[in-house]
Amino acid sequence: MRTFIKLYGPPLGKALRALEKVGWQMPEVCIMDTFIETYPANFYTAENTVDYFKMSSDVVSRERCSNIIADSSFRLGRFDFYYQWWSIPTLTQIHDLYGRIDEALEPLGVWYEAVNSPAFDIEEKEVTDEDAAETLEMSRAAPAAGRRFWARFEVFKDAAGEYRFRLKAPNNKIIAVSEAYKTKDGALGGIDSVKRNAADADRFEVYDDVAGMCRFRLRAPNREIIAASQRYKTRQGCHNGVESVKLNAPRAETIDLTEL
């Protein structure tokens, strides 16, 4: 599994070095970035890698340098960096990595976007009023605040091998998910439909499920359900979720996790 990082704003060189430092302090990952990918000959041996990391104020052991660089045959694509995990990480490990990245990049003033692939943490969640209010607040503030986490659709394959998408708000919270599609083109068409219809309040239905939890769903003009919510504890939280989708869907970019 890989955690991909997209950086926004200078100083990108210092940001890459900061992310590298996070990586060599975590034995559970190896790393790849745009500099390493561009100049692979600089890292053919552990000695080469030791020399490279000597430019940092900290010393990386030769043993660590022998396994810190990820397989260079896997390309970065639109991203600037990735951490490759030796084994499937837990939620705690993912959150720990994000905390380390925050700490490393905050002094530099560099925003970033993080994406995990294969699709990670797709289980349905119960959304509290506090979480729903925070998501809406960050969705409203995102255009003025810059791009640390930007709204995005993520296309992925589920356990049955079918295609789905989910919409994430700027705080990385899932605010809508799709039905299963037989093809990737079907999922991409579903995203286009959500983008077109999310601004129309009449397309949303808010209802209580059999467990007494509040949910919403978004319908296309032909009444087909094109996106649905997670479970909200209250109707107010659910309405905040609707507003978050209306704000984020039209401007969200699309990331294809099936190609990472």
Legacy VTK file of the C-alpha trace (Angstrom):
# vtk DataFile Version 3.0
C-alpha trace
ASCII
DATASET POLYDATA
POINTS 260 float
0.000 0.000 0.000
1.159 3.540 -0.762
0.338 6.950 0.689
0.708 9.548 -2.076
1.462 13.214 -1.369
0.773 16.176 -3.647
2.510 19.411 -2.580
1.198 22.914 -3.200
3.392 25.989 -2.995
7.104 26.646 -2.486
9.606 25.795 -1.159
9.058 22.412 -2.820
12.691 21.282 -2.516
12.700 21.799 1.257
9.292 20.144 1.478
10.602 17.027 -0.277
13.548 16.844 2.112
11.180 17.213 5.071
9.013 14.346 3.763
12.134 12.230 3.210
13.141 12.792 6.820
9.712 11.654 7.980
10.206 8.498 5.898
13.624 7.499 7.148
12.416 7.932 10.732
9.682 5.344 10.069
11.070 1.825 9.485
7.623 0.628 8.387
7.853 2.565 5.094
10.145 3.210 2.151
9.945 6.360 0.029
9.931 7.781 -3.483
9.863 11.416 -4.630
10.338 13.434 -7.796
14.062 13.988 -7.158
14.800 10.298 -6.541
12.672 9.326 -9.548
14.510 11.803 -11.799
18.024 10.828 -10.666
17.871 7.094 -9.817
21.619 6.640 -10.434
22.265 8.665 -7.256
20.694 5.845 -5.219
21.985 2.639 -6.827
23.952 1.653 -3.700
23.540 2.121 0.030
26.698 4.246 -0.023
25.157 6.586 -2.595
22.071 6.896 -0.450
24.100 7.517 2.721
25.952 10.324 0.923
22.648 11.870 -0.143
21.173 11.842 3.347
24.372 13.249 4.845
23.158 16.570 3.465
20.613 16.449 6.281
21.576 17.502 9.796
20.762 13.985 11.004
22.680 10.827 10.187
20.873 7.894 8.586
22.394 4.488 9.216
23.740 2.463 6.304
21.309 -0.320 7.203
18.365 2.043 6.918
19.670 3.479 3.639
19.756 0.003 2.118
15.949 -0.282 2.267
14.623 3.276 2.302
14.162 3.796 -1.459
10.994 2.319 -2.982
10.873 0.459 -6.306
11.635 3.118 -8.908
9.646 1.289 -11.593
6.421 2.522 -9.991
5.823 6.064 -11.265
4.668 9.045 -9.210
2.323 10.420 -11.872
0.597 13.602 -10.684
2.045 13.262 -7.179
5.336 14.544 -5.734
6.028 11.854 -3.149
4.825 8.548 -1.795
5.404 6.381 1.256
5.247 2.653 0.490
4.213 0.558 3.468
5.851 -2.821 4.015
2.502 -4.166 5.255
-1.077 -2.878 5.336
-1.111 -0.050 7.922
-3.674 0.442 10.662
-5.758 3.602 11.018
-3.491 4.575 13.903
-0.409 4.296 11.687
-2.055 6.368 8.939
-3.010 9.090 11.401
0.474 9.017 12.910
1.963 9.558 9.443
-0.363 12.495 8.783
0.656 14.023 12.109
4.334 13.704 11.217
3.709 15.284 7.815
1.800 18.159 9.422
4.672 18.767 11.821
7.248 18.635 9.010
5.487 20.912 6.513
3.796 23.468 8.756
7.010 25.487 9.407
7.538 25.689 5.627
4.021 26.919 4.896
3.475 24.164 2.324
0.017 22.665 1.847
-0.445 19.072 0.792
-2.973 16.486 -0.286
-2.708 12.851 0.866
-4.252 9.854 -0.923
-4.020 6.214 0.100
-4.070 3.440 -2.505
-5.460 0.838 -2.654
-8.659 2.432 -1.338
-8.416 2.655 2.424
-10.983 3.109 5.186
-14.098 2.694 3.041
-16.281 1.301 5.832
-19.406 3.282 6.601
-19.028 5.751 9.459
-21.403 7.357 11.962
-21.084 11.140 11.669
-21.467 13.302 14.779
-22.892 16.816 14.726
-19.439 18.157 15.580
-17.835 16.355 12.617
-20.588 17.490 10.244
-20.259 21.125 11.390
-16.455 21.029 11.043
-16.704 19.564 7.541
-19.138 22.270 6.447
-16.990 25.030 7.965
-13.859 23.790 6.193
-15.779 23.355 2.932
-16.837 27.006 3.089
-13.339 28.211 3.975
-11.361 26.050 1.511
-11.276 28.423 -1.509
-9.816 31.258 0.579
-7.581 29.129 2.783
-5.540 27.469 0.030
-5.055 23.812 -0.860
-3.969 21.717 2.027
-6.714 19.205 1.382
-8.934 19.973 -1.592
-12.304 18.381 -2.299
-11.957 15.329 -4.521
-13.746 12.346 -5.975
-11.829 9.085 -5.562
-12.562 6.215 -7.963
-11.705 2.786 -6.559
-12.531 -0.917 -6.819
-14.492 -2.557 -4.031
-13.984 -6.079 -2.670
-16.198 -7.486 -5.436
-14.032 -5.902 -8.138
-16.649 -3.318 -9.109
-16.026 0.408 -9.489
-17.215 2.989 -6.997
-16.480 6.594 -6.130
-16.573 8.633 -2.956
-16.542 12.394 -2.456
-14.152 13.767 0.159
-14.371 17.228 1.704
-11.317 19.474 2.273
-10.787 17.924 5.739
-10.478 14.464 4.119
-13.883 13.290 5.418
-16.083 11.125 3.191
-19.342 12.986 2.541
-20.923 10.909 -0.236
-20.467 7.473 -1.809
-21.755 5.844 -4.985
-23.428 2.634 -5.973
-21.293 -0.055 -7.647
-20.560 0.206 -11.385
-19.482 -2.589 -13.717
-17.059 -0.295 -15.556
-14.782 2.634 -14.745
-16.534 4.720 -17.418
-19.783 4.138 -15.557
-18.259 5.454 -12.321
-16.805 8.487 -14.098
-20.209 9.166 -15.637
-21.707 8.982 -12.151
-19.245 11.624 -10.954
-20.228 13.915 -13.821
-23.885 13.453 -12.870
-23.181 14.335 -9.232
-21.317 17.475 -10.318
-24.264 18.565 -12.496
-26.986 17.855 -9.955
-25.442 18.660 -6.568
-26.248 22.380 -6.768
-29.994 21.639 -6.988
-31.416 21.302 -3.463
-34.516 19.529 -4.851
-32.334 16.599 -5.930
-31.526 15.703 -2.303
-33.717 13.534 -0.095
-33.168 13.520 3.678
-34.696 10.564 5.504
-34.427 8.334 8.589
-33.267 4.763 8.068
-34.602 1.685 9.881
-32.062 2.177 12.681
-33.286 5.723 13.316
-30.196 7.350 11.820
-30.510 10.270 9.423
-29.222 9.954 5.839
-29.438 11.742 2.519
-29.297 10.634 -1.082
-28.858 12.544 -4.312
-31.017 11.649 -7.315
-30.513 12.393 -10.999
-33.415 13.867 -13.032
-34.440 10.296 -13.966
-34.767 9.573 -10.199
-31.753 7.250 -10.182
-29.726 7.465 -6.944
-26.263 8.751 -7.865
-24.782 9.355 -4.383
-25.655 8.587 -0.786
-24.458 9.698 2.623
-23.088 7.999 5.678
-25.117 7.807 8.901
-25.761 11.060 10.814
-26.817 11.180 14.438
-29.209 14.112 13.922
-31.154 15.767 11.119
-29.159 18.986 11.540
-25.922 17.103 11.003
-27.418 15.481 7.913
-28.436 18.869 6.479
-24.875 20.078 7.067
-23.713 17.054 5.081
-26.011 18.031 2.197
-24.571 21.559 2.211
-21.034 20.147 2.169
-21.828 18.072 -0.929
-23.436 21.075 -2.650
-20.308 23.155 -1.989
-17.667 20.554 -2.814
-19.010 18.413 -5.670
-18.971 21.039 -8.460
-15.345 22.050 -7.787
-13.900 18.661 -6.786
-11.168 17.069 -8.860
-11.191 13.348 -9.695
-8.457 10.924 -8.652
-8.396 7.410 -10.110
-7.079 5.153 -7.348
-7.305 2.117 -9.635
-4.263 3.422 -11.548
-2.049 4.082 -8.510
LINES 1 261
260 0 1 2 3 4 5 6 7 8 9 10 11 12 13 14 15 16 17 18 19 20 21 22 23 24 25 26 27 28 29 30 31 32 33 34 35 36 37 38 39 40 41 42 43 44 45 46 47 48 49 50 51 52 53 54 55 56 57 58 59 60 61 62 63 64 65 66 67 68 69 70 71 72 73 74 75 76 77 78 79 80 81 82 83 84 85 86 87 88 89 90 91 92 93 94 95 96 97 98 99 100 101 102 103 104 105 106 107 108 109 110 111 112 113 114 115 116 117 118 119 120 121 122 123 124 125 126 127 128 129 130 131 132 133 134 135 136 137 138 139 140 141 142 143 144 145 146 147 148 149 150 151 152 153 154 155 156 157 158 159 160 161 162 163 164 165 166 167 168 169 170 171 172 173 174 175 176 177 178 179 180 181 182 183 184 185 186 187 188 189 190 191 192 193 194 195 196 197 198 199 200 201 202 203 204 205 206 207 208 209 210 211 212 213 214 215 216 217 218 219 220 221 222 223 224 225 226 227 228 229 230 231 232 233 234 235 236 237 238 239 240 241 242 243 244 245 246 247 248 249 250 251 252 253 254 255 256 257 258 259
